[in-house]
Amino acid sequence: MQILFFGLTISSSWGNGHATPYRALLRALHQQGVDVVFYERDVPYYAKHRDFDGCDYCELMLYSDWDAVRQRALAQAKAADVVVTASYLPEGARISQELLQLQRPLHVFYDLDTPITLSRLPRGELDYLRADLIPQFDLYLSFTGGDILRRLEDDSGARLAKSLYGCVDPEVYVRVPRQQKFQCDLSFMGTYAADRAAAIRDLFMAPAERLPEQEFLLAGSMYPGEWTWPDGMKRVDHIAPSEHPALYSSSRATLNLTRKEMAQSGYCPSGRFFEASACGTPLLTDDWKGLDHFFDPSEELIVVHTTEDVVQALQLPDEELARKAARSRQRTLDEHTGHHRAKQLLAACEQARQSKPAIAETFS
C-alpha cells in the first residue's frame, strides 16, 4: 500500500508545528507496512533551518515549484492508493484540483489548521484550499475535533470529516539527562503568533518578573524586535527536534499556550503537548473546550488562567509535579503516539473507501 502526502514540511521544524507530528505519523505508517512518499516545496526559510533531507521511513521529494515536479507527481499519485494534500501546502488549491481528477486513489485533505482554514476560507485568503474543493475529497481529516467536524460536513459539504490529532514519536521523545544550557524552572516553546502574545505576557513573562530567583526559558522564532524580555530570561531562537527531549527534560515544568482561533474551537492539542508529556515533564496549560478529552486536568495537568496560577504552580513540591507528569506520560503513551494516529488514519481511509468500491485494496 502506498500513501502520497503533499504538505508544508517534514524537513524542518523551524517556525511551524507541522513537521514533528508528521514525522511521528509517517514513521508509524512505515512501521505498519505502508510505503510513504512526502512531497515538500523547497523554500529558503526551511532550507536554511533544515533538520534533515532524508529519512528511512519515507521518501522525501523536495521540489522547487509545482510545474517542475508536476508530471512525476501526477504519475506517482495515479498509481497510489491514497493521496493526501494538507493545509499550508504552497499552491495547494491548484495541486489538489489536479490530483482530484485522478480516479484511482482515495483523496484526503489533512487540515492541521482547521479553525484558521474555516475562518479565512470565505474571504478567499488561502492558496492551499478553496471551498468548492472540500466536497470533492473522499475524506477530510482535521487536527481539531469536536463541533468543527459537524461544521465541515453540514456547512462545508465534506463527505466524511474525522479528527486526526497531533501525536508524538515515543522513540524520539524520551526522558534524557539534563543539559545546563536548557535548565530552567519553566520553559515555553512556540513560534510568535499575535493571537498568543497576550497569553505569553500574562502566563510566562509576568511570572518571570514575579519570580526573579527562578529561571525561565523561551524558545521560538519571529518575535517582534520591540519586545523587551525580563532580566535573566533565557532566549533561544530555534531548537532542533533532536534537542527537544533535552529541553523538556531540563525543564522543571513547561507551558502550553494555544492560539486563539484554535482555543475557541476547542479539541485542539498541539504536538508539543504530547511531546512534553512523553518526556515526563510537568505540563502547565491554558484551558480550552475538550481538554479533558485528552488528559485529566485535575490529575495529569495544571490548568492556568492567570499570572498568579503560574506562580502558585511553580511553588508546588517536586513530588506533586512529578506525580502529575508520570500520569500524563502514561496517558500519552497509551493514547497519543504516532502508532495510534496511524491506525486511526488507516481506519478512516477504510471507512471512506466504502464509498469508492472500485478501489480493491483495503486499509486494515
MARKOL-609705 format. One record per atom (N, C-alpha, C): residue in one letter; x, y, z. Coordinates in pm, whole numbers, padded with zeros to 5 digits, always signed. Last residue first. Example, Ala and Ser with C-alpha at 12.3 -4.5 7.8 and 13.67 -1.06 7.14 Angstrom:
2
S+01285-00225+00708 S+01367-00106+00714 S+01290+00003+00787 A+01319-00569+00780 A+01230-00450+00780 A+01320-00330+00780 
// end
This chain:
364
S-00697-00204+00620 S-00689-00261+00754 S-00551-00317+00780 F-00756-00107+00378 F-00662-00031+00456 F-00649-00084+00598 T-00770-00287+00065 T-00825-00244+00192 T-00716-00175+00272 E-00804-00251-00291 E-00726-00271-00171 E-00802-00226-00048 A-00982-00174-00493 A-00985-00311-00446 A-00914-00328-00312 I-01196+00076-00572 I-01064+00052-00512 I-01064-00085-00447 A-01456+00084-00640 A-01363+00049-00747 A-01223+00025-00693 P-01605+00176-00427 P-01590+00031-00443 P-01492-00009-00552 K-01609+00410-00239 K-01533+00400-00364 K-01505+00253-00391 S-01724+00404+00004 S-01800+00475-00100 S-01726+00475-00233 Q-01534+00280+00154 Q-01659+00208+00131 Q-01744+00275+00024 R-01328+00453+00203 R-01317+00366+00087 R-01448+00297+00053 A-01386+00564+00447 A-01410+00644+00327 A-01409+00558+00202 Q-01302+00350+00610 Q-01440+00396+00614 Q-01475+00476+00489 E-01030+00343+00543 E-01114+00227+00515 E-01262+00266+00515 C-00953+00592+00642 C-00943+00565+00498 C-01030+00446+00459 A-00989+00544+00913 A-01070+00647+00847 A-01068+00629+00695 A-00792+00348+00952 A-00933+00315+00976 A-01025+00416+00909 L-00563+00496+00897 L-00596+00383+00811 L-00742+00341+00829 L-00577+00682+01109 L-00575+00725+00970 L-00619+00613+00878 Q-00559+00515+01332 Q-00680+00595+01312 Q-00689+00643+01167 K-00301+00415+01299 K-00414+00322+01298 K-00545+00397+01272 A-00163+00657+01330 A-00154+00583+01204 A-00270+00484+01191 R-00220+00723+01594 R-00274+00807+01486 R-00267+00735+01351 H-00082+00521+01733 H-00227+00533+01747 H-00287+00614+01632 H+00180+00578+01646 H+00121+00447+01620 H-00031+00454+01628 G+00230+00829+01753 G+00215+00816+01609 G+00152+00684+01570 T+00027+00844+02058 T+00151+00826+01982 T+00124+00821+01831 H-00174+00862+02255 H-00143+00976+02169 H-00011+00963+02094 E-00238+00656+02442 E-00341+00708+02352 E-00294+00803+02243 D-00031+00567+02606 D-00147+00480+02587 D-00238+00526+02474 L+00144+00777+02618 L+00191+00651+02560 L+00075+00557+02530 T-00025+00963+02751 T+00026+00990+02616 T+00070+00860+02548 R-00060+00840+02997 R-00177+00866+02912 R-00134+00890+02768 Q+00202+00848+03093 Q+00139+00718+03066 Q+00017+00735+02976 R+00234+01126+03117 R+00321+01049+03027 R+00256+00916+02992 S+00049+01189+03310 S+00027+01240+03174 S+00114+01166+03074 R+00167+01055+03530 R+00034+01016+03482 R+00008+01066+03341 A+00409+01191+03557 A+00409+01046+03532 A+00275+01000+03477 A+00320+01451+03614 A+00395+01425+03491 A+00394+01276+03457 K+00204+01420+03865 K+00121+01459+03752 K+00190+01425+03620 R+00438+01351+04009 R+00323+01260+04004 R+00232+01293+03886 A+00599+01577+03982 A+00642+01451+03922 A+00528+01352+03910 L+00454+01764+04131 L+00474+01785+03988 L+00511+01655+03919 E+00479+01645+04382 E+00347+01660+04322 E+00358+01683+04172 E+00758+01656+04422 E+00690+01527+04423 E+00552+01537+04357 D+00823+01926+04431 D+00868+01846+04317 D+00791+01715+04308 P+00546+02131+04540 P+00659+02041+04566 P+00696+01960+04442 L+00471+02448+04381 L+00432+02314+04424 L+00556+02228+04450 Q+00540+02684+04273 Q+00572+02668+04414 Q+00531+02531+04468 L+00439+02686+04023 L+00584+02672+04035 L+00630+02660+04180 A+00171+02738+04079 A+00211+02607+04025 A+00360+02583+04043 Q+00180+03006+04158 Q+00145+02903+04255 Q+00187+02764+04207 V+00246+03125+03912 V+00334+03142+04028 V+00307+03033+04130 V+00021+03055+03761 V+00153+03004+03722 V+00249+03013+03840 D-00180+03194+03897 D-00189+03049+03881 D-00053+02989+03849 E-00096+03459+03863 E-00091+03400+03996 E-00100+03248+03990 T-00155+03500+03593 T-00016+03502+03639 T-00002+03432+03773 T-00421+03268+03506 T-00366+03397+03544 T-00218+03384+03580 H-00486+03009+03439 H-00562+03117+03376 H-00498+03253+03397 V-00382+02673+03397 V-00352+02808+03447 V-00432+02912+03368 V-00389+02341+03499 V-00452+02441+03414 V-00431+02578+03477 I-00172+02088+03499 I-00206+02204+03581 I-00261+02310+03486 L-00245+01733+03461 L-00202+01864+03414 L-00223+01967+03523 E-00346+01506+03577 E-00236+01490+03481 E-00177+01621+03432 E-00558+01562+03749 E-00459+01463+03788 E-00334+01461+03699 S-00727+01753+03644 S-00701+01755+03787 S-00587+01663+03828 P-00750+01705+03369 P-00693+01832+03415 P-00661+01835+03565 D-00663+01430+03202 D-00741+01464+03321 D-00681+01591+03380 F-00654+01466+02845 F-00590+01448+02974 F-00690+01481+03085 F-00838+01464+02633 F-00702+01415+02611 F-00627+01386+02742 H-01074+01567+02713 H-01081+01453+02621 H-00943+01388+02606 D-01025+01795+02855 D-01041+01671+02932 D-01062+01548+02845 L-01029+01984+02650 L-00901+01948+02712 L-00910+01815+02786 G-01271+02068+02557 G-01222+01939+02510 G-01089+01898+02569 K-01204+02411+02550 K-01306+02306+02545 K-01246+02178+02487 W-00916+02508+02740 W-00999+02514+02621 W-01094+02394+02621 D-00659+02682+02918 D-00779+02599+02917 D-00853+02615+02785 D-00298+02645+02923 D-00421+02724+02921 D-00538+02629+02904 T-00090+02440+03134 T-00157+02470+03008 T-00271+02567+03028 L+00202+02276+03238 L+00106+02381+03266 L+00041+02419+03134 L+00330+01960+03300 L+00275+02049+03198 L+00175+02146+03257 P+00635+01795+03374 P+00508+01852+03422 P+00460+01962+03328 T+00768+01555+03152 T+00779+01692+03202 T+00644+01742+03252 G+00809+01315+03019 G+00790+01314+03163 G+00802+01451+03227 C+00812+01309+02751 C+00942+01326+02816 C+00930+01331+02968 A+00547+01305+02691 A+00624+01183+02666 A+00761+01189+02732 S+00482+01572+02741 S+00432+01467+02830 S+00513+01339+02814 A+00604+01699+02524 A+00648+01728+02660 A+00606+01619+02756 E+00453+01583+02316 E+00597+01565+02320 E+00651+01591+02461 F+00193+01665+02355 F+00224+01524+02373 F+00374+01501+02384 F+00224+01944+02308 F+00152+01893+02425 F+00196+01750+02456 R+00328+01970+02056 R+00415+01998+02170 R+00356+01941+02300 G+00106+01936+01894 G+00203+01827+01903 G+00295+01844+02023 S-00186+02063+02064 S-00070+02076+01977 S+00020+01956+01992 P-00531+01991+02069 P-00400+01972+02131 P-00287+01987+02029 C-00815+02085+02052 C-00706+02131+01966 C-00569+02109+02028 Y-01087+02126+02139 Y-01038+01995+02088 Y-00917+02016+01997 G-01175+02464+02032 G-01160+02354+02126 G-01110+02227+02059 S-01221+02705+01912 S-01285+02586+01855 S-01281+02469+01952 Q-01065+02872+02065 Q-01208+02900+02054 Q-01284+02781+01998 A-00810+02769+02022 A-00871+02755+02154 A-01021+02778+02149 M-00766+02847+01755 M-00771+02706+01790 M-00842+02686+01923 E-00762+03122+01778 E-00861+03059+01690 E-00875+02910+01722 K-00543+03159+01962 K-00680+03199+01994 K-00783+03127+01910 R-00313+02893+02034 R-00353+03009+01954 R-00503+03033+01968 T-00220+02799+02362 T-00291+02767+02239 T-00329+02894+02165 L+00060+02697+02542 L-00033+02806+02513 L-00090+02785+02374 N+00216+02517+02795 N+00149+02506+02666 N+00051+02622+02652 L+00525+02506+02964 L+00396+02573+02946 L+00345+02551+02805 T+00691+02283+03195 T+00682+02353+03067 T+00540+02403+03050 A+00921+02241+03469 A+00787+02236+03412 A+00790+02308+03279 R+01192+02211+03479 R+01115+02164+03594 R+00967+02153+03556 S+01366+02103+03198 S+01267+02198+03249 S+01196+02138+03370 S+01514+01910+03085 S+01587+02008+03165 S+01495+02113+03226 S+01341+01771+02930 S+01398+01700+03045 S+01474+01795+03138 Y+01290+01960+02728 Y+01184+01920+02820 Y+01240+01854+02946 L+01550+01976+02610 L+01482+02094+02664 L+01377+02054+02766 A+01590+01710+02534 A+01680+01771+02632 A+01618+01896+02692 P+01387+01672+02343 P+01385+01596+02469 P+01476+01655+02575 H+01478+01863+02144 H+01354+01883+02219 H+01351+01801+02348 E+01695+01808+01988 E+01723+01861+02121 E+01596+01888+02203 S+01591+01725+01750 S+01683+01633+01818 S+01716+01678+01960 P+01448+01948+01662 P+01378+01837+01726 P+01470+01741+01799 A+01629+02250+01752 A+01601+02140+01660 A+01532+02026+01733 I+01516+02555+01847 I+01573+02432+01899 I+01532+02318+01807 H+01569+02898+01802 H+01519+02771+01747 H+01591+02656+01814 D+01632+03109+01975 D+01552+03134+01855 D+01492+03005+01800 V+01606+03140+02316 V+01664+03058+02211 V+01575+03073+02088 R+01670+03307+02615 R+01601+03311+02486 R+01678+03227+02386 K+01617+03330+02964 K+01692+03269+02854 K+01608+03274+02727 M+01594+03617+03167 M+01524+03514+03090 M+01614+03461+02978 G+01734+03824+03287 G+01772+03687+03319 G+01699+03580+03243 D+01467+04049+03285 D+01609+04027+03312 D+01633+03880+03348 P+01216+03998+03034 P+01256+04011+03174 P+01405+03981+03192 W+01244+04170+02720 W+01236+04047+02796 W+01277+04071+02941 T+01052+04352+02488 T+01156+04353+02591 T+01134+04234+02683 W+00994+04376+02139 W+00962+04311+02267 W+01082+04323+02362 E+01076+04475+01898 E+01050+04573+02003 E+01012+04509+02138 G+01095+04261+01725 G+01218+04317+01780 G+01195+04414+01894 P+00867+03990+01773 P+00895+04127+01732 P+01019+04184+01801 Y+00972+03656+01699 Y+00918+03751+01796 Y+00958+03893+01757 M+01065+03450+01536 M+00979+03553+01477 M+00912+03645+01579 S+01084+03142+01733 S+01131+03241+01635 S+01023+03345+01604 G+01170+03005+02053 G+01078+03029+01942 G+01126+03143+01857 A+01174+02949+02391 A+01234+02906+02264 A+01133+02927+02153 L+01245+03078+02700 L+01151+03085+02588 L+01225+03050+02460 L+01285+02998+03034 L+01345+02985+02901 L+01235+02988+02796 F+01362+03107+03362 F+01261+03089+03258 F+01333+03086+03123 E+01443+03043+03700 E+01489+03055+03562 E+01377+03023+03464 Q+01392+03246+03994 Q+01374+03125+03915 Q+01413+03151+03770 E+01413+03492+04107 E+01508+03391+04154 E+01496+03260+04078 P+01205+03643+04010 P+01339+03665+03952 P+01442+03562+03997 L+00908+03620+03974 L+00995+03520+04036 L+01138+03533+03980 R+00779+03819+03835 R+00741+03797+03974 R+00840+03707+04047 E+00887+03788+03583 E+00915+03911+03655 E+00884+03897+03803 A+00780+03541+03521 A+00926+03555+03526 A+00966+03682+03600 P+00504+03600+03516 P+00559+03515+03623 P+00712+03525+03634 A+00516+03764+03277 A+00480+03822+03407 A+00525+03733+03524 M+00587+03575+03078 M+00675+03688+03109 M+00644+03749+03246 F+00369+03381+03106 F+00511+03345+03102 F+00600+03462+03145 L+00114+03476+03117 L+00138+03345+03175 L+00284+03301+03170 D+00113+03732+02996 D+00048+03709+03125 D+00093+03581+03194 R+00261+03704+02755 R+00295+03809+02852 R+00239+03776+02990 I+00130+03491+02637 I+00273+03479+02667 I+00313+03583+02770 A-00125+03601+02605 A-00107+03487+02695 A+00039+03469+02731 A-00071+03796+02413 A-00118+03836+02545 A-00098+03724+02646 A+00008+03638+02187 A+00101+03731+02251 A+00057+03768+02393 R-00148+03492+02033 R-00100+03424+02152 R-00013+03518+02237 D-00202+03632+01808 D-00317+03595+01891 D-00278+03514+02014 A+00049+03654+01690 A-00012+03772+01751 A-00126+03735+01845 A+00301+03428+01760 A+00172+03446+01693 A+00101+03559+01765 Y+00624+03286+01749 Y+00541+03403+01778 Y+00413+03399+01695 T+00650+02937+01827 T+00671+03048+01736 T+00580+03165+01774 G+00746+02793+02136 G+00642+02825+02039 G+00681+02945+01955 M+00795+02671+02449 M+00846+02661+02313 M+00731+02689+02216 F+00890+02757+02770 F+00783+02767+02672 F+00847+02760+02534 S+00973+02640+03099 S+01005+02667+02959 S+00877+02687+02880 L+01077+02694+03427 L+00963+02689+03336 L+01011+02724+03195 D+01326+02655+03540 D+01209+02619+03619 D+01085+02608+03531 C+01596+02506+03348 C+01508+02616+03387 C+01396+02562+03475 Q+01853+02424+03124 Q+01798+02406+03258 Q+01718+02529+03300 F+01981+02435+02884 F+01835+02437+02881 F+01773+02436+03021 K+02248+02422+02943 K+02203+02534+02860 K+02051+02545+02854 Q+02275+02183+03090 Q+02284+02311+03158 Q+02226+02425+03075 Q+02053+01918+03047 Q+02162+01995+02989 Q+02160+02135+03051 R+01966+01600+03191 R+01954+01745+03181 R+02077+01808+03116 P+01920+01295+03005 P+01989+01375+03108 P+01972+01524+03084 V+01576+01232+02902 V+01720+01226+02880 V+01788+01308+02991 R+01275+01071+02819 R+01350+01142+02923 R+01499+01122+02900 V+01181+01104+02472 V+01202+01026+02594 V+01278+01113+02694 Y+01094+01107+02163 Y+01067+01191+02280 Y+01067+01105+02406 V+01153+00892+01993 V+01233+01014+01988 V+01218+01096+02116 E+00976+00696+02037 E+01114+00654+02018 E+01208+00774+02019 P+00730+00815+02043 P+00790+00781+02172 P+00931+00726+02160 D+00624+01078+01869 D+00701+00957+01844 D+00773+00921+01973 V+00293+01204+01909 V+00434+01205+01942 V+00497+01073+01902 C+00036+01415+01764 C+00086+01292+01825 C+00235+01307+01852 G-00281+01574+01680 G-00136+01566+01690 G-00093+01442+01765 Y-00568+01396+01541 Y-00500+01492+01627 Y-00348+01479+01617 L-00795+01379+01330 L-00664+01313+01336 L-00573+01411+01410 S-01147+01339+01298 S-01032+01402+01364 S-00908+01314+01348 K-01324+01351+00989 K-01279+01277+01106 K-01162+01353+01168 A-01585+01374+00762 A-01487+01450+00840 A-01453+01373+00967 L-01693+01311+00446 L-01666+01244+00573 L-01556+01323+00644 R-01760+01511+00260 R-01826+01379+00255 R-01813+01306+00389 A-01825+01851+00336 A-01729+01739+00340 A-01805+01606+00341 G-01982+02080+00331 G-02008+01974+00235 G-01907+01862+00232 S-01983+02285+00511 S-01884+02292+00403 S-01897+02179+00302 D-02195+02225+00686 D-02184+02358+00627 D-02091+02363+00507 D-02176+01951+00754 D-02307+02014+00732 D-02296+02146+00657 E-01895+01888+00769 E-01989+01806+00691 E-02116+01882+00656 L-01785+02094+00921 L-01723+02056+00794 L-01820+01976+00707 R-01949+02092+01146 R-01950+02209+01056 R-01891+02174+00920 R-01871+01850+01261 R-02008+01864+01210 R-02018+01982+01114 L-01613+01923+01332 L-01632+01813+01236 L-01772+01818+01177 I-01643+02114+01525 I-01593+02157+01395 I-01609+02048+01289 D-01710+02002+01767 D-01817+02051+01681 D-01771+02088+01541 G-01422+01784+01785 G-01541+01846+01843 G-01642+01891+01739 G-01092+01864+01665 G-01212+01781+01669 G-01332+01856+01723 T-00821+01938+01452 T-00914+01986+01554 T-01040+01902+01548 F-00700+01828+01242 F-00619+01833+01363 F-00703+01878+01482 S-00901+01631+01028 S-00883+01758+01098 S-00800+01740+01224 L-00962+01510+00704 L-00904+01487+00835 L-00870+01620+00900 Y-01198+01419+00489 Y-01139+01542+00541 Y-01093+01512+00683 L-01231+01217+00205 L-01212+01221+00348 L-01145+01353+00385 D-01267+01255-00061 D-01333+01140-00002 D-01331+01148+00151 F-01327+01582-00187 F-01240+01488-00116 F-01324+01374-00058 Q-01525+01747-00280 Q-01467+01651-00375 Q-01374+01551-00307 P-01606+01935-00096 P-01694+01820-00121 P-01636+01714-00214 I-01373+02115-00118 I-01398+02033+00002 I-01491+01916-00027 L-01362+02279-00339 L-01287+02153-00342 L-01325+02059-00229 D-01496+02512-00293 D-01558+02418-00386 D-01485+02285-00394 A-01323+02653-00123 A-01446+02595-00068 A-01505+02491-00161 R-00977+02573-00160 R-01094+02650-00199 R-01219+02578-00149 L-00646+02591-00025 L-00777+02526-00033 L-00880+02625-00083 Y-00411+02733-00024 Y-00400+02587-00011 Y-00535+02516-00020 D-00433+02998-00024 D-00393+02940-00152 D-00385+02789-00145 L-00683+03200+00127 L-00599+03081+00130 L-00557+03042-00011 E-00872+03398+00136 E-00737+03433+00181 E-00640+03315+00177 G-01146+03419+00087 G-01054+03390-00023 G-00910+03418+00010 R-01321+03439+00289 R-01262+03565+00244 R-01163+03544+00130 P-01389+03179+00357 P-01490+03263+00290 P-01434+03393+00235 L-01137+03095+00480 L-01182+03042+00352 L-01287+03131+00285 R-01090+03182+00736 R-01034+03260+00625 R-01083+03215+00488 S-01215+03005+00908 S-01237+03148+00927 S-01191+03230+00807 L-01128+02755+00824 L-01270+02787+00811 L-01298+02936+00832 T-00846+02772+00879 T-00899+02746+00745 T-01042+02794+00731 I-00843+02804+01154 I-00789+02911+01069 I-00843+02895+00927 P-00950+02555+01232 P-01019+02680+01267 P-00972+02798+01182 T-00752+02368+01108 T-00892+02378+01067 T-00962+02508+01109 D-00485+02292+01058 D-00516+02430+01099 D-00663+02461+01076 L-00430+02064+00934 L-00366+02080+01063 L-00398+02216+01125 D-00616+01873+00739 D-00611+02011+00784 D-00553+02017+00925 Y-00586+01683+00470 Y-00548+01681+00611 Y-00526+01826+00655 F-00793+01526+00242 F-00736+01654+00281 F-00708+01648+00430 V-00769+01257+00014 V-00780+01300+00153 V-00724+01441+00166 H-00888+01020-00208 H-00843+01159-00195 H-00875+01211-00055 L-00767+00717-00324 L-00856+00780-00229 L-00801+00921-00204 P-00687+00679-00678 P-00656+00692-00535 P-00772+00748-00452 R-00821+00665-00946 R-00789+00550-00863 R-00771+00582-00714 Q-00870+00909-01083 Q-00980+00823-01042 Q-00941+00721-00936 L-00775+01247-01065 L-00731+01108-01076 L-00838+01017-01016 Q-00861+01495-01001 Q-00906+01443-01131 Q-00866+01297-01150 L-00732+01567-00773 L-00869+01520-00760 L-00926+01465-00892 L-00494+01679-00863 L-00493+01544-00808 L-00633+01485-00800 E-00582+01934-00939 E-00528+01843-01040 E-00528+01699-00989 Q-00668+02038-00694 Q-00760+02033-00808 Q-00711+01936-00914 S-00435+02027-00539 S-00549+01941-00507 S-00643+01928-00626 I-00283+02227-00670 I-00235+02089-00666 I-00351+01993-00637 R-00440+02456-00623 R-00412+02413-00759 R-00371+02266-00763 A-00432+02461-00344 A-00561+02452-00413 A-00541+02403-00556 G-00153+02484-00284 G-00228+02363-00251 G-00360+02350-00323 E+00058+02655-00310 E-00022+02625-00429 E-00114+02506-00408 P+00199+02505-00023 P+00207+02610-00123 P+00140+02568-00254 L-00001+02391+00234 L+00075+02344+00119 L+00081+02457+00016 Y-00166+02461+00441 Y-00045+02540+00420 Y+00050+02481+00315 S-00304+02133+00474 S-00308+02276+00496 S-00168+02337+00486 A-00255+01883+00214 A-00269+01931+00351 A-00267+02083+00358 T-00343+01577+00046 T-00295+01715+00042 T-00331+01781+00174 V-00283+01244-00013 V-00318+01339+00092 V-00259+01475+00057 V-00393+00957-00166 V-00323+01083-00189 V-00375+01185-00089 V-00362+00607-00174 V-00416+00724-00106 V-00329+00845-00139 D-00242+00441-00362 D-00368+00401-00301 D-00439+00521-00237 A-00098+00549-00679 A-00101+00535-00534 A-00237+00489-00485 A-00094+00607-00945 A-00075+00466-00909 A-00086+00442-00758 K-00124+00881-00949 K-00219+00800-01025 K-00213+00653-00986 A+00101+00970-00819 A-00027+00975-00750 A-00131+00887-00818 Q+00292+00942-01020 Q+00305+00863-00898 Q+00173+00858-00822 A+00193+01126-01205 A+00210+00986-01244 A+00220+00896-01120 L+00206+01361-01055 L+00076+01312-01101 L+00084+01165-01141 A+00486+01382-01018 A+00396+01368-00904 A+00260+01312-00945 R+00587+01414-01280 R+00627+01299-01199 R+00528+01274-01085 Q+00458+01656-01352 Q+00441+01535-01432 Q+00474+01410-01351 R+00542+01844-01144 R+00403+01809-01171 R+00387+01676-01244 V+00777+01957-01083 V+00758+01819-01038 V+00622+01762-01080 A+00770+02212-01187 A+00892+02134-01203 A+00871+01987-01171 D+00526+02316-01109 D+00547+02287-01251 D+00669+02198-01273 W+00567+02361-00833 W+00479+02254-00878 W+00503+02218-01024 D+00916+02408-00751 D+00780+02457-00770 D+00699+02346-00834 S+01122+02250-00641 S+01134+02396-00647 S+01000+02464-00667 Y+01092+01982-00401 Y+01077+02036-00537 Y+01076+02189-00533 L+01174+01680-00242 L+01183+01826-00238 L+01176+01880-00381 M+01046+01405-00119 M+01060+01466-00251 M+01058+01618-00235 L+01138+01142+00076 L+01114+01286+00079 L+01146+01344-00058 E+00999+00844+00158 E+01075+00908+00051 E+01039+01056+00052 C+01029+00732+00498 C+00952+00779+00384 C+01048+00835+00279 Y+01203+00628+00681 Y+01064+00587+00690 Y+00975+00645+00581 D+01460+00722+00680 D+01442+00582+00642 D+01297+00538+00643 C+01518+01042+00519 C+01495+00957+00636 C+01465+00816+00587 G+01652+01366+00435 G+01614+01230+00402 G+01594+01149+00528 D+01743+01599+00530 D+01698+01599+00390 D+01667+01458+00342 F+01675+01764+00844 F+01726+01652+00765 F+01677+01668+00622 D+01631+02021+00931 D+01676+01922+01029 D+01728+01796+00962 R+01700+02340+00798 R+01658+02202+00773 R+01718+02108+00877 H+01701+02617+00776 H+01688+02556+00909 H+01648+02409+00897 K+01713+02675+00509 K+01814+02734+00596 K+01816+02667+00733 A+01483+02553+00413 A+01614+02500+00372 A+01725+02551+00465 Y+01289+02722+00513 Y+01302+02589+00570 Y+01435+02526+00533 Y+01339+02952+00366 Y+01338+02963+00511 Y+01339+02826+00579 P+01331+02871+00088 P+01456+02913+00153 P+01452+02910+00305 V+01164+02558+00010 V+01162+02704+00025 V+01281+02748+00109 D+01059+02311-00169 D+01188+02350-00113 D+01195+02502-00107 R+00763+02144-00091 R+00825+02251-00169 R+00950+02301-00096 E+00741+01798-00064 E+00757+01924+00007 E+00824+02028-00083 Y+00585+01490-00049 Y+00626+01598-00139 Y+00627+01729-00061 F+00656+01179+00070 F+00616+01313+00113 F+00674+01416+00016 V+00542+00848+00073 V+00616+00950-00002 V+00564+01085+00043 V+00547+00523+00210 V+00511+00664+00226 V+00602+00752+00144 D+00405+00218+00233 D+00506+00289+00155 D+00465+00436+00151 V+00331+00053+00534 V+00286+00146+00431 V+00408+00210+00365 G+00387-00108+00755 G+00398-00164+00621 G+00352-00076+00508 Q+00399+00008+00997 Q+00283-00076+00972 Q+00276-00123+00827 Q+00617+00169+00976 Q+00631+00052+01061 Q+00514-00044+01044 H+00500+00372+00820 H+00605+00288+00763 H+00621+00160+00843 L+00333+00484+01014 L+00275+00423+00894 L+00376+00329+00829 A+00529+00582+01189 A+00438+00476+01234 A+00370+00408+01115 R+00646+00781+01033 R+00728+00670+01080 R+00638+00552+01122 L+00425+00949+01000 L+00482+00882+00884 L+00570+00764+00924 L+00378+01042+01265 L+00275+00971+01190 L+00335+00889+01076 A+00620+01170+01327 A+00570+01061+01412 A+00469+00976+01336 R+00628+01362+01122 R+00734+01262+01133 R+00687+01142+01217 Y+00400+01519+01175 Y+00412+01444+01050 Y+00513+01332+01065 P+00477+01634+01422 P+00366+01537+01416 P+00366+01455+01287 T+00705+01789+01323 T+00724+01678+01417 T+00603+01584+01425 A+00594+01975+01126 A+00698+01878+01095 A+00703+01761+01192 H+00401+02162+01214 H+00362+02051+01128 H+00466+01939+01126 G+00441+02400+01338 G+00405+02288+01422 G+00365+02166+01343 N+00716+02622+01263 N+00590+02555+01230 N+00567+02439+01326 G+00975+02730+01291 G+00862+02819+01269 G+00731+02751+01234 W+01143+02444+01193 W+01158+02586+01222 W+01029+02661+01191 S+01159+02184+01130 S+01061+02218+01233 S+01063+02366+01267 S+01196+02045+00811 S+01236+02150+00903 S+01125+02177+01003 S+01091+01841+00661 S+01237+01853+00665 S+01285+01957+00765 I+00826+01839+00632 I+00877+01749+00736 I+01027+01767+00753 T+00582+02083+00539 T+00722+02042+00558 T+00733+01928+00658 L+00319+02085+00405 L+00403+02202+00427 L+00549+02163+00439 G+00249+01819+00162 G+00228+01901+00281 G+00327+02014+00293 F+00125+01549+00029 F+00169+01678-00021 F+00143+01778+00090 F+00183+01203+00042 F+00149+01325+00114 F+00205+01445+00039 L+00072+00893-00067 L+00146+01013-00102 L+00093+01129-00020 I+00094+00559+00023 I+00027+00685+00050 I+00121+00799+00013 Q+00052+00224-00080 Q+00130+00347-00089 Q+00042+00469-00061 M+00084-00119+00000 M+00000+00000+00000 M+00088+00124+00000 
// end
